[in-house]
Amino acid sequence: MQRIILGTAVRIARPLHHRALYIPRPFSTSSRRLATPSPESPEDLAKFEKFQNTTVFKALRDNPDASRALSDFITFIKKQGLDYRTPPSKIAMIKLAMNPEFRAAFQKVNEECMKVGVDFSSKEVQQEIMDVFGKPPTSDE
């Protein structure tokens, strides 16, 4: 019993030399910055302002179900690790097409948009959107 107590006392009384060996590196003097999402670019904000004047936006704005479906769809796209502002690569499109959750979310958006009279397959709607956003960039991945 005395040996156990003596061993514990020696361990407690032992100096902490290993802590003295740690020397902080002097080259990092700036404060730590965490990653934050970049703010919207002025170009994106200008496009959004133009989009607010379209019949597509006005129809979607007046219907909370369509707005909610679009919001849920964008959230799903973000969860998949994709940027909804740029077209996905061909491989990413194939993966999305095979995903049943994606198909269900896309179908819900399509149904809600059809209810308010927005048919994204019509030439008029496509032209209205193209006038605001221009030709989408191509991705050859």
N, CA, C and O of each residue as an XYZ file, in Angstrom:
564
protein
N       0.824     -1.187      0.000
C       0.000      0.000      0.000
C       0.867      1.249      0.000
O       0.594      2.217     -0.711
N       1.943      1.207      0.832
C       2.840      2.342      0.907
C       3.542      2.566     -0.428
O       3.803      3.707     -0.809
N       3.845      1.489     -1.133
C       4.519      1.587     -2.425
C       3.611      2.278     -3.451
O       4.087      3.083     -4.251
N       2.311      1.969     -3.432
C       1.368      2.582     -4.368
C       1.250      4.072     -4.090
O       1.261      4.878     -5.020
N       1.138      4.444     -2.832
C       1.019      5.856     -2.470
C       2.297      6.595     -2.831
O       2.234      7.710     -3.349
N       3.448      6.003     -2.571
C       4.724      6.631     -2.892
C       4.861      6.819     -4.403
O       5.331      7.861     -4.861
N       4.442      5.792     -5.193
C       4.504      5.904     -6.654
C       3.600      7.009     -7.168
O       3.971      7.734     -8.091
N       2.425      7.147     -6.586
C       1.502      8.202     -6.997
C       2.070      9.568     -6.649
O       1.966     10.505     -7.440
N       2.660      9.685     -5.488
C       3.245     10.959     -5.065
C       4.393     11.354     -5.978
O       4.554     12.532     -6.295
N       5.192     10.382     -6.404
C       6.311     10.685     -7.298
C       5.782     11.155     -8.654
O       6.307     12.106     -9.233
N       4.743     10.487     -9.155
C       4.174     10.895    -10.444
C       3.585     12.298    -10.368
O       3.723     13.079    -11.309
N       2.936     12.619     -9.265
C       2.338     13.941     -9.121
C       3.420     15.002     -8.994
O       3.287     16.091     -9.553
N       4.477     14.701     -8.274
C       5.531     15.678     -8.022
C       6.489     15.826     -9.198
O       7.304     16.748     -9.196
N       6.423     14.965    -10.187
C       7.337     15.015    -11.324
C       7.118     16.310    -12.119
O       5.977     16.653    -12.430
N       8.170     17.014    -12.443
C       8.004     18.254    -13.212
C       7.516     17.937    -14.630
O       7.792     16.862    -15.162
N       6.819     18.842    -15.207
C       6.252     18.658    -16.537
C       7.206     19.228    -17.587
O       6.969     20.298    -18.149
N       8.279     18.496    -17.836
C       9.280     18.960    -18.798
C       8.739     18.951    -20.221
O       9.142     19.764    -21.053
N       7.824     18.024    -20.494
C       7.330     17.940    -21.861
C       6.549     19.199    -22.248
O       6.489     19.537    -23.430
N       5.962     19.886    -21.300
C       5.270     21.139    -21.615
C       6.263     22.261    -21.870
O       5.984     23.170    -22.652
N       7.390     22.210    -21.232
C       8.401     23.242    -21.426
C       9.005     23.158    -22.822
O       9.542     24.148    -23.320
N       8.927     21.994    -23.463
C       9.497     21.842    -24.792
C       8.618     22.456    -25.877
O       9.094     22.712    -26.983
N       7.356     22.692    -25.578
C       6.451     23.250    -26.581
C       6.691     24.751    -26.703
O       6.495     25.502    -25.748
N       7.105     25.164    -27.854
C       7.332     26.583    -28.115
C       6.372     26.992    -29.229
O       6.435     26.442    -30.328
N       5.503     27.930    -28.965
C       4.573     28.337    -30.021
C       5.322     28.979    -31.185
O       6.338     29.647    -30.995
N       4.818     28.770    -32.357
C       5.473     29.315    -33.547
C       5.209     30.819    -33.631
O       4.062     31.256    -33.533
N       6.239     31.587    -33.808
C       6.076     33.039    -33.773
C       5.583     33.657    -35.087
O       5.279     34.849    -35.111
N       5.496     32.894    -36.169
C       5.186     33.513    -37.452
C       3.713     33.804    -37.656
O       3.381     34.564    -38.566
N       2.818     33.252    -36.871
C       1.396     33.490    -37.056
C       0.913     34.502    -36.029
O       0.692     34.160    -34.867
N       0.750     35.743    -36.457
C       0.327     36.782    -35.525
C      -1.054     37.332    -35.842
O      -1.600     38.110    -35.061
N      -1.627     36.943    -36.970
C      -2.952     37.454    -37.320
C      -4.027     36.644    -36.601
O      -3.804     35.508    -36.181
N      -5.195     37.260    -36.473
C      -6.285     36.559    -35.808
C      -6.835     35.475    -36.723
O      -6.707     35.550    -37.945
N      -7.437     34.486    -36.126
C      -7.993     33.367    -36.876
C      -9.283     33.806    -37.547
O     -10.149     34.410    -36.914
N      -9.404     33.501    -38.822
C     -10.610     33.855    -39.556
C     -11.304     32.582    -39.998
O     -10.673     31.651    -40.500
N     -12.593     32.558    -39.807
C     -13.377     31.408    -40.220
C     -13.969     31.674    -41.594
O     -14.203     32.822    -41.972
N     -14.204     30.614    -42.325
C     -14.770     30.755    -43.661
C     -16.204     31.254    -43.561
O     -16.995     30.768    -42.752
N     -16.517     32.219    -44.388
C     -17.873     32.743    -44.457
C     -18.303     32.770    -45.912
O     -17.470     32.928    -46.804
N     -19.583     32.618    -46.155
C     -20.025     32.665    -47.549
C     -19.810     34.058    -48.126
O     -19.994     35.067    -47.445
N     -19.422     34.089    -49.375
C     -19.191     35.378    -50.003
C     -20.528     36.063    -50.255
O     -21.528     35.402    -50.535
N     -20.542     37.381    -50.154
C     -21.800     38.081    -50.412
C     -22.161     37.998    -51.889
O     -21.322     37.696    -52.738
N     -23.414     38.269    -52.170
C     -23.872     38.241    -53.555
C     -23.109     39.292    -54.353
O     -22.851     40.392    -53.865
N     -22.758     38.944    -55.562
C     -22.056     39.902    -56.409
C     -23.043     40.953    -56.905
O     -24.239     40.676    -56.998
N     -22.569     42.142    -57.223
C     -23.468     43.181    -57.745
C     -24.159     42.743    -59.038
O     -25.297     43.127    -59.307
N     -23.462     41.942    -59.824
C     -24.055     41.448    -61.069
C     -25.250     40.541    -60.771
O     -26.283     40.635    -61.434
N     -25.109     39.657    -59.768
C     -26.217     38.778    -59.385
C     -27.399     39.586    -58.855
O     -28.554     39.276    -59.146
N     -27.101     40.623    -58.075
C     -28.170     41.457    -57.533
C     -28.901     42.207    -58.645
O     -30.122     42.358    -58.592
N     -28.165     42.676    -59.645
C     -28.791     43.376    -60.772
C     -29.694     42.421    -61.557
O     -30.789     42.795    -61.977
N     -29.225     41.187    -61.750
C     -30.050     40.198    -62.455
C     -31.311     39.877    -61.660
O     -32.388     39.714    -62.232
N     -31.172     39.788    -60.343
C     -32.344     39.494    -59.517
C     -33.358     40.632    -59.592
O     -34.564     40.390    -59.634
N     -32.870     41.871    -59.609
C     -33.782     43.008    -59.729
C     -34.534     42.959    -61.052
O     -35.727     43.255    -61.100
N     -33.844     42.587    -62.125
C     -34.510     42.451    -63.423
C     -35.510     41.292    -63.393
O     -36.589     41.383    -63.979
N     -35.146     40.208    -62.712
C     -36.018     39.034    -62.634
C     -37.304     39.351    -61.877
O     -38.349     38.761    -62.154
N     -37.235     40.277    -60.925
C     -38.424     40.632    -60.147
C     -39.518     41.255    -61.012
O     -40.682     41.270    -60.611
N     -39.169     41.762    -62.175
C     -40.153     42.389    -63.062
C     -40.761     41.410    -64.059
O     -41.594     41.810    -64.873
N     -40.370     40.149    -64.019
C     -40.886     39.173    -64.979
C     -42.211     38.596    -64.499
O     -42.527     38.634    -63.310
N     -42.972     38.067    -65.435
C     -44.247     37.433    -65.076
C     -44.016     36.138    -64.302
O     -44.843     35.744    -63.479
N     -42.888     35.480    -64.570
C     -42.555     34.241    -63.854
C     -42.395     34.534    -62.367
O     -42.972     33.843    -61.527
N     -41.609     35.559    -62.043
C     -41.375     35.897    -60.640
C     -42.675     36.307    -59.960
O     -42.953     35.883    -58.838
N     -43.469     37.128    -60.635
C     -44.718     37.607    -60.035
C     -45.674     36.450    -59.750
O     -46.348     36.437    -58.719
N     -45.732     35.483    -60.658
C     -46.614     34.329    -60.445
C     -46.119     33.476    -59.281
O     -46.920     33.011    -58.469
N     -44.809     33.267    -59.193
C     -44.254     32.450    -58.112
C     -44.320     33.179    -56.775
O     -44.529     32.555    -55.734
N     -44.144     34.486    -56.801
C     -44.166     35.279    -55.572
C     -45.542     35.229    -54.907
O     -45.645     35.208    -53.680
N     -46.581     35.212    -55.711
C     -47.935     35.247    -55.171
C     -48.430     33.887    -54.681
O     -49.514     33.801    -54.106
N     -47.657     32.831    -54.898
C     -48.074     31.497    -54.473
C     -47.064     30.945    -53.469
O     -45.946     30.603    -53.853
N     -47.435     30.849    -52.185
C     -46.482     30.367    -51.179
C     -46.076     28.906    -51.376
O     -44.959     28.529    -51.022
N     -46.963     28.076    -51.933
C     -46.610     26.669    -52.148
C     -45.509     26.535    -53.195
O     -44.593     25.728    -53.037
N     -45.599     27.322    -54.258
C     -44.571     27.278    -55.300
C     -43.247     27.814    -54.762
O     -42.186     27.260    -55.048
N     -43.311     28.888    -53.987
C     -42.090     29.451    -53.394
C     -41.435     28.448    -52.450
O     -40.214     28.297    -52.444
N     -42.252     27.766    -51.654
C     -41.731     26.773    -50.713
C     -41.111     25.595    -51.458
O     -40.059     25.092    -51.063
N     -41.760     25.156    -52.536
C     -41.227     24.037    -53.321
C     -39.884     24.408    -53.938
O     -38.958     23.596    -53.941
N     -39.768     25.635    -54.463
C     -38.490     26.084    -55.027
C     -37.418     26.186    -53.949
O     -36.271     25.797    -54.172
N     -37.783     26.703    -52.791
C     -36.833     26.824    -51.688
C     -36.345     25.447    -51.234
O     -35.153     25.257    -50.991
N     -37.263     24.494    -51.121
C     -36.884     23.127    -50.738
C     -35.986     22.492    -51.795
O     -35.049     21.764    -51.465
N     -36.274     22.768    -53.060
C     -35.472     22.219    -54.154
C     -34.048     22.775    -54.113
O     -33.083     22.030    -54.289
N     -33.918     24.074    -53.884
C     -32.586     24.688    -53.801
C     -31.832     24.148    -52.595
O     -30.630     23.899    -52.680
N     -32.521     23.965    -51.474
C     -31.884     23.390    -50.285
C     -31.389     21.978    -50.573
O     -30.296     21.603    -50.150
N     -32.186     21.198    -51.289
C     -31.778     19.838    -51.647
C     -30.537     19.867    -52.543
O     -29.606     19.085    -52.344
N     -30.526     20.760    -53.519
C     -29.376     20.878    -54.427
C     -28.118     21.233    -53.637
O     -27.050     20.673    -53.885
N     -28.242     22.158    -52.689
C     -27.091     22.540    -51.861
C     -26.606     21.363    -51.024
O     -25.402     21.167    -50.859
N     -27.560     20.565    -50.486
C     -27.181     19.395    -49.684
C     -26.408     18.383    -50.512
O     -25.580     17.644    -49.978
N     -26.671     18.344    -51.805
C     -25.965     17.420    -52.692
C     -24.571     17.941    -53.042
O     -23.813     17.259    -53.731
N     -24.230     19.136    -52.578
C     -22.907     19.695    -52.817
C     -22.782     20.421    -54.145
O     -21.673     20.606    -54.648
N     -23.893     20.830    -54.713
C     -23.864     21.522    -56.001
C     -24.209     22.990    -55.814
O     -24.930     23.358    -54.887
N     -23.688     23.819    -56.702
C     -24.020     25.235    -56.703
C     -25.180     25.431    -57.660
O     -25.068     25.129    -58.848
N     -26.289     25.933    -57.151
C     -27.483     26.064    -57.987
C     -27.361     27.187    -59.014
O     -28.214     27.309    -59.893
N     -26.315     28.008    -58.918
C     -26.140     29.106    -59.870
C     -25.420     28.675    -61.139
O     -25.467     29.378    -62.149
N     -24.762     27.539    -61.096
C     -24.009     27.071    -62.266
C     -24.546     25.715    -62.694
O     -25.029     24.944    -61.864
N     -24.464     25.422    -63.981
C     -24.953     24.119    -64.431
C     -24.063     22.988    -63.909
O     -22.843     23.139    -63.845
N     -24.662     21.870    -63.542
C     -23.856     20.742    -63.054
C     -23.131     20.055    -64.204
O     -23.496     20.216    -65.369
N     -22.112     19.298    -63.866
C     -21.396     18.520    -64.877
C     -22.298     17.384    -65.359
O     -23.343     17.115    -64.767
N     -21.887     16.733    -66.423
C     -22.698     15.636    -66.966
C     -22.819     14.490    -65.967
O     -23.880     13.881    -65.834
N     -21.735     14.205    -65.274
C     -21.755     13.126    -64.277
C     -22.689     13.491    -63.127
O     -23.448     12.649    -62.646
N     -22.631     14.750    -62.687
C     -23.510     15.189    -61.604
C     -24.972     15.126    -62.035
O     -25.843     14.787    -61.233
N     -25.243     15.451    -63.300
C     -26.618     15.375    -63.802
C     -27.122     13.936    -63.810
O     -28.281     13.679    -63.485
N     -26.257     13.003    -64.181
C     -26.646     11.591    -64.190
C     -26.934     11.119    -62.764
O     -27.914     10.415    -62.520
N     -26.064     11.515    -61.823
C     -26.277     11.136    -60.424
C     -27.588     11.712    -59.894
O     -28.327     11.038    -59.176
N     -27.870     12.972    -60.255
C     -29.123     13.581    -59.812
C     -30.325     12.874    -60.421
O     -31.323     12.640    -59.738
N     -30.234     12.534    -61.699
C     -31.354     11.872    -62.374
C     -31.642     10.506    -61.763
O     -32.784     10.046    -61.783
N     -30.619      9.858    -61.222
C     -30.805      8.541    -60.610
C     -31.297      8.647    -59.164
O     -31.710      7.644    -58.582
N     -31.258      9.840    -58.581
C     -31.643     10.039    -57.190
C     -33.164     10.217    -57.090
O     -33.703     11.177    -57.641
N     -33.865      9.307    -56.395
C     -35.328      9.417    -56.302
C     -35.788     10.666    -55.540
O     -36.855     11.204    -55.834
N     -35.001     11.130    -54.572
C     -35.365     12.339    -53.833
C     -35.322     13.556    -54.756
O     -36.182     14.433    -54.676
N     -34.318     13.604    -55.630
C     -34.214     14.702    -56.586
C     -35.411     14.700    -57.526
O     -36.015     15.741    -57.782
N     -35.745     13.529    -58.032
C     -36.873     13.442    -58.967
C     -38.170     13.889    -58.299
O     -38.980     14.580    -58.918
N     -38.372     13.500    -57.038
C     -39.588     13.897    -56.315
C     -39.616     15.412    -56.085
O     -40.652     16.052    -56.264
N     -38.473     15.977    -55.687
C     -38.409     17.425    -55.451
C     -38.623     18.198    -56.749
O     -39.313     19.217    -56.761
N     -38.035     17.714    -57.837
C     -38.197     18.374    -59.135
C     -39.646     18.284    -59.601
O     -40.193     19.250    -60.132
N     -40.259     17.136    -59.404
C     -41.659     16.954    -59.796
C     -42.570     17.892    -59.006
O     -43.520     18.453    -59.553
N     -42.274     18.060    -57.711
C     -43.080     18.957    -56.878
C     -42.953     20.397    -57.366
O     -43.951     21.115    -57.439
N     -41.740     20.825    -57.700
C     -41.542     22.179    -58.234
C     -42.316     22.342    -59.534
O     -42.995     23.349    -59.736
N     -42.215     21.363    -60.405
C     -42.896     21.431    -61.696
C     -44.415     21.511    -61.513
O     -45.079     22.303    -62.182
N     -44.961     20.697    -60.612
C     -46.407     20.708    -60.362
C     -46.871     22.051    -59.806
O     -47.882     22.598    -60.248
N     -46.124     22.578    -58.831
C     -46.514     23.854    -58.220
C     -46.422     24.992    -59.234
O     -47.262     25.891    -59.235
N     -45.414     24.958    -60.090
C     -45.276     25.999    -61.111
C     -46.390     25.895    -62.144
O     -46.899     26.914    -62.610
N     -46.768     24.692    -62.502
C     -47.864     24.503    -63.457
C     -49.184     25.023    -62.876
O     -50.019     25.557    -63.607
N     -49.370     24.865    -61.552
C     -50.596     25.342    -60.911
C     -50.755     26.858    -61.044
O     -51.872     27.360    -61.172
N     -49.630     27.585    -61.013
C     -49.696     29.047    -61.113
C     -49.536     29.529    -62.550
O     -49.506     30.733    -62.804
N     -49.433     28.600    -63.482
C     -49.368     28.972    -64.892
C     -47.977     29.210    -65.431
O     -47.823     29.834    -66.480
N     -46.960     28.728    -64.738
C     -45.584     28.867    -65.216
C     -45.141     27.522    -65.766
O     -44.920     26.570    -65.018
N     -45.015     27.461    -67.079
C     -44.576     26.234    -67.748
C     -43.172     26.478    -68.288
O     -42.995     27.162    -69.296
N     -42.177     25.914    -67.609
C     -40.786     26.158    -67.994
C     -40.424     25.550    -69.339
O     -39.365     25.856    -69.887
N     -41.278     24.700    -69.878
C     -40.986     24.134    -71.196
C     -41.511     25.021    -72.327
O     -41.204     24.778    -73.494
N     -42.303     26.051    -71.992
C     -42.824     26.932    -73.041
C     -41.740     27.903    -73.506
O     -40.907     28.345    -72.714
N     -41.763     28.221    -74.776
C     -40.756     29.111    -75.364
C     -40.829     30.516    -74.766
O     -39.798     31.168    -74.598
N     -42.041     30.990    -74.441
C     -42.193     32.341    -73.901
C     -41.502     32.472    -72.544
O     -40.785     33.442    -72.299
N     -41.717     31.499    -71.669
C     -41.100     31.528    -70.341
C     -39.585     31.402    -70.468
O     -38.844     32.118    -69.795
N     -39.128     30.503    -71.319
C     -37.688     30.342    -71.515
C     -37.063     31.628    -72.043
O     -35.983     32.019    -71.600
N     -37.734     32.290    -72.987
C     -37.202     33.525    -73.551
C     -37.162     34.631    -72.504
O     -36.209     35.410    -72.454
N     -38.193     34.700    -71.671
C     -38.233     35.718    -70.621
C     -37.079     35.532    -69.637
O     -36.455     36.504    -69.211
N     -36.803     34.291    -69.283
C     -35.702     34.005    -68.361
C     -34.355     34.259    -69.034
O     -33.440     34.796    -68.410
N     -34.232     33.877    -70.300
C     -32.978     34.099    -71.031
C     -32.695     35.590    -71.204
O     -31.535     36.002    -71.197
N     -33.742     36.404    -71.358
C     -33.547     37.849    -71.480
C     -32.939     38.434    -70.214
O     -32.161     39.386    -70.278
N     -33.288     37.872    -69.073
C     -32.763     38.368    -67.799
C     -31.370     37.818    -67.525
O     -30.451     38.575    -67.214
N     -31.211     36.509    -67.640
C     -29.972     35.864    -67.210
C     -28.985     35.606    -68.332
O     -27.813     35.342    -68.066
N     -29.420     35.675    -69.558
C     -28.522     35.417    -70.670
C     -28.296     33.928    -70.855
O     -28.921     33.097    -70.196
N     -27.395     33.615    -71.761
C     -27.090     32.217    -72.052
C     -26.350     31.596    -70.874
O     -25.390     32.185    -70.376
N     -26.776     30.417    -70.417
C     -26.078     29.785    -69.290
C     -24.689     29.328    -69.708
O     -24.482     28.939    -70.857
N     -23.728     29.373    -68.776
C     -22.387     28.891    -69.105
C     -22.397     27.392    -69.347
O     -23.192     26.664    -68.753
N     -21.521     26.940    -70.212
C     -21.442     25.504    -70.490
C     -20.440     24.869    -69.553
O     -19.458     25.494    -69.154
N     -20.700     23.617    -69.206
C     -19.752     22.880    -68.370
C     -19.395     21.600    -69.101
O     -20.269     20.799    -69.432
N     -18.121     21.412    -69.351
C     -17.653     20.256    -70.118
C     -16.882     19.284    -69.255
O     -15.865     18.741    -69.686
N     -17.358     19.057    -68.035
C     -16.653     18.114    -67.153
C     -17.048     16.703    -67.461
O     -16.559     15.771    -66.823
